[in-house]
Amino acid sequence: MPNTRSTVEMRDASAGALSRLRRWLYVGLGVLSVGLAVVGAIVPGMPATVFLIIASYFLTRSCPSLEKRLLQHRIFAPYLPYVRAGTPMPRRARVVAAALMWGSIMVSLAVLDRAGSLTVPVAAILVGAALAGTVAIARFRRTSVPPPLGPASETP
């Protein structure tokens, strides 16, 4: 019996499979990020908040119920107060974050200069990254949650 599916039907089926694959990939990356955040909460010098923000990003787009559990978890909730929609980062927290970032950039530049490894391109990259970080910190807002991928976003 010949295949009677049209090209459009086959393309739609392929897109659905890709969407499911991406959704499972995002779930996996989100869970992996939560695991790294757990390690970061225990190991000094390894960040936990960054991995929790990454986990929130992936879980929001793949499995909102897991993201909700992450945001409400008694251990992780204090790390994520500004991930929730409509909760801006306080001015004092933004100032402290920017000051710490610039301080670490200055220390990095000084160490590289002392070691004789500081070049103009390296300095430009570090200062450019710090400028981008400053703009991101100053403008950080999360006003809406993007819709998740795949069939979970469809309403009956």
C-alpha positions, 0 to 999 in steps of 0.5 A, spaced: 500 500 500 503 506 497 504 512 503 498 517 502 500 522 507 502 529 503 508 533 504 505 538 509 502 532 513 509 529 513 512 536 515 508 537 520 509 530 523 517 532 523 516 539 526 512 535 532 517 530 533 522 536 533 518 540 538 518 534 542 525 532 542 527 540 543 522 539 549 525 533 552 532 536 551 530 542 555 527 538 561 534 534 561 538 541 561 533 544 566 534 538 571 542 538 569 542 545 571 538 544 578 543 538 579 549 543 578 546 548 582 545 543 588 553 542 587 554 550 587 550 550 594 555 546 597 561 547 594 564 554 595 566 558 589 561 554 585 555 559 583 548 556 585 544 562 582 546 562 575 545 554 574 538 556 578 536 561 573 538 557 567 534 551 570 528 556 570 529 558 563 529 551 560 524 548 565 519 554 563 520 553 556 519 545 557 515 543 563 512 549 567 510 544 573 517 543 574 519 550 574 513 551 579 516 546 583 523 549 583 521 556 584 517 553 591 522 549 593 524 551 600 532 550 599 532 554 592 526 559 593 531 564 596 536 564 590 530 566 585 526 571 588 527 575 582 526 570 577 518 571 578 514 575 573 513 582 575 519 582 581 524 587 579 531 586 582 532 592 588 536 598 586 541 596 592 542 589 589 543 591 582 548 596 585 552 591 589 552 586 583 555 591 578 560 593 583 562 586 585 562 585 577 567 591 576 571 589 582 572 582 579 574 585 572 579 590 575 582 584 579 582 580 573 585 586 569 591 587 574 592 579 575 593 579 567 597 585 567 602 583 573 603 576 569 604 580 563 599 576 559 594 582 558 593 584 551 589 590 548 584 585 545 583 581 552 582 588 556 577 590 551 573 583 551 573 584 559 571 591 559 566 589 554 563 584 557 563 588 564 559 593 560 554 588 557 553 586 564 552 593 567 547 594 562 543 587 563 543 588 571 541 595 570 535 593 565 533 586 568 526 585 568 522 579 567 515 581 565 512 575 562 513 568 562 514 565 555 509 559 553 512 552 553 513 548 547 509 543 545 502 540 546 503 542 553 501 549 551 495 547 547 488 548 551 483 544 550 
